[in-house]
Structures are given as structure tokens and as C-alpha cells.
Amino acid sequence: MITVALVDDDPMVRTGLNFILKGEDGIDVAWQAGVRMPGLDGLATLEELRGWQTRPRVIVLTTFNTDDYVVRALKLGADAFLLKDADPARLVEAIQRVAAGENVLAP
């Protein structure tokens, strides 16, 4: 079983992701959290996670489609980078691949 936490500032996005993932065998959405931007954005969250002794695997799912953002996220330890307009099947595949220790990048 792959345990997933959903973190996004938009409750509609969290609800949609939860709806997509709850129907997938082998994936359990354990919890959800809102992060109020700009106080703590995705990159700042990755920075915080770097200090954890046991760091979770992280998939960045974003609307920011710039090389700079991708490079910064990967340098901060993101295990995968997908755009929010990705097909839901691509997200499920990314979760499975990241859980298996692979890295995933959006085309």
C-alpha cells in the first residue's frame, strides 16, 4: 500500500486529487493539508523537508512550467515534477514510480 499526503493551498485541488486517488488500488490518501501561499510555497516546503531525518518522497504538482522552477524543485529534493494539467493516469503512474524509488519528470 502506498500512503499519500495531499498538500495544496487550493481545497478544490485537494478534493479533486483525493477523488482521483481514492479509487486506485494500492493507494491510500492518509491526510490532507492546506498551505497558505505566499507564506509557505512548494519550494519553501521542500526546503523544510530537507532537514527531516526521514524525508517523505515528494511529487511537485504545479502550474509553474519554467525551467528555473523545475531545476530549483529538483535541487531541493523533489522526486517528481508534474504539471497540474497532467492526465490523472499520469499522476497515478508517477505515484507508483516514485514509491518504487524512481524519479519522474513531466515531458
Helices and strands as residue ranges (DSSP letters): E 2-7, H 11-22, E 27-33, H 42-50, E 59-62, H 67-75, E 80-83, H 88-99, E 104-105
